[in-house]
Amino acid sequence: MRLRNYSERTIATYVTELSSLAKYYQKSPADLSRDQVKDFCYYLLQEKHLSNSTINQLISAWKIRCTGQQMGGAQD
């Protein structure tokens, strides 16, 4: 993410969002399916009443994780 000029704050936010996803499923985000991420987003919206911007941050973080995985794991 540093290579893409993401701010340190954005990186920290994305790491936090991916950590919460990993804790929820007790799995690495790399081992989660798209449906699991969608279910987690729905849970955050319906049960935790989090904002759409928080959900968007999680989705963006997961997309970057997927892109980095396809590029050989070079995520920072």
Order of alpha helices (4+ residues) and beta strands (2+ residues): alpha-alpha-alpha
